[in-house]
Amino acid sequence: MQDCIFCKIINKEIPAEVVYENETVLVFKEIHPAAPVHLLLIPKKHIPTFFDLQQEDAGLLGDVQLVAAELGRKLGLEKGFRLISNCNQDGGQLVMHIHYHLMAGRPLHWPPG
């Protein structure tokens, strides 16, 4: 997507502090963290919202969750972390490219907001 900030980060047109990358997923630090650990996990394929998912994307979403688990282990987050994804405006989605927030490093209360 031409105007998508996350696609521009994937294409290295905009800098980001990347902490993990493989063929399907990119992970970078949130520039306005809401927790001591706050990472954004994005599939490299541009999918605007969950409503745009196709059956063929199921493996891609699994890849994102496996990366979250791998990072949780690597970063020593055994006490726990939260993996959040918002959908559309009322759900709090600001960038129209499916993404997940991995947050940890302090107790995270429920409900979130």
C-alpha positions in Angstrom: 0.0 0.0 0.0 1.5 3.3 -1.1 0.5 5.5 1.9 0.8 2.9 4.6 3.4 3.9 7.2 4.0 0.2 8.2 4.5 -0.8 4.5 7.1 2.1 4.3 8.8 0.7 7.4 8.8 -2.8 5.9 10.3 -1.4 2.7 13.0 0.5 4.7 11.6 3.9 3.5 11.1 5.0 7.1 13.5 4.1 9.9 12.4 2.0 12.8 14.2 0.3 15.7 13.8 -3.3 14.4 14.2 -6.1 17.0 13.2 -9.0 14.8 12.6 -9.8 11.1 12.0 -12.9 9.1 10.3 -13.6 5.7 6.8 -12.8 6.9 7.0 -10.7 10.1 8.7 -7.5 11.2 8.9 -6.4 14.8 10.0 -3.0 16.0 9.8 -0.8 19.1 6.8 1.4 19.6 7.8 5.1 19.4 5.3 6.0 22.2 5.5 3.0 24.5 2.7 2.4 27.0 4.8 -0.2 28.9 8.5 -0.8 29.6 8.4 -3.4 26.7 6.2 -2.2 23.9 6.8 -3.8 20.5 4.8 -3.7 17.3 4.5 -7.0 15.3 3.4 -6.6 11.8 2.9 -9.1 8.9 4.8 -8.0 5.9 1.8 -8.6 3.7 -0.5 -5.5 3.7 -3.9 -6.4 5.2 -5.8 -3.4 6.4 -8.1 -4.9 9.0 -9.3 -8.3 10.3 -12.3 -7.9 8.0 -9.9 -8.1 5.1 -8.4 -11.4 6.1 -8.7 -14.4 3.8 -8.4 -18.1 4.6 -4.9 -18.1 3.0 -3.8 -15.6 5.7 -4.3 -18.0 8.6 -0.7 -19.2 8.5 0.6 -15.6 8.5 -1.3 -14.8 11.7 0.1 -18.0 13.2 3.6 -16.8 12.3 3.0 -13.5 14.1 1.9 -15.4 17.3 4.9 -17.7 17.1 7.2 -14.7 16.8 5.5 -13.2 19.9 6.2 -16.4 21.9 9.8 -16.5 20.7 10.4 -12.9 21.6 8.7 -13.4 25.0 11.2 -16.2 25.7 14.2 -14.2 24.4 13.3 -11.1 26.3 12.7 -13.0 29.6 9.0 -12.2 29.8 8.1 -15.3 31.8 5.9 -13.3 34.1 3.7 -12.6 31.1 2.9 -10.2 28.3 -0.1 -8.9 26.5 -0.6 -9.3 22.8 -3.2 -6.8 21.5 -4.7 -6.1 18.1 -7.2 -3.5 17.4 -9.7 -3.5 14.5 -11.1 -0.3 12.8 -11.6 3.1 14.4 -13.9 2.2 17.2 -11.5 -0.7 18.1 -8.6 1.8 18.4 -6.8 0.9 15.2 -4.9 4.0 14.0 -2.8 2.4 11.2 -4.8 0.4 8.7 -2.3 -2.5 8.5 -3.0 -5.4 10.8 -0.6 -5.3 13.7 -0.1 -6.5 17.2 1.2 -4.7 20.3 3.3 -6.8 22.6 3.4 -5.1 26.0 5.2 -6.3 29.1 7.5 -5.2 31.9 4.7 -4.1 34.4 1.4 -5.5 35.6 -1.2 -4.9 32.9 -4.7 -4.4 34.3 -8.0 -5.3 32.8 -10.1 -3.9 31.2 -7.5 -1.9 29.2 -9.6 1.1 28.3 
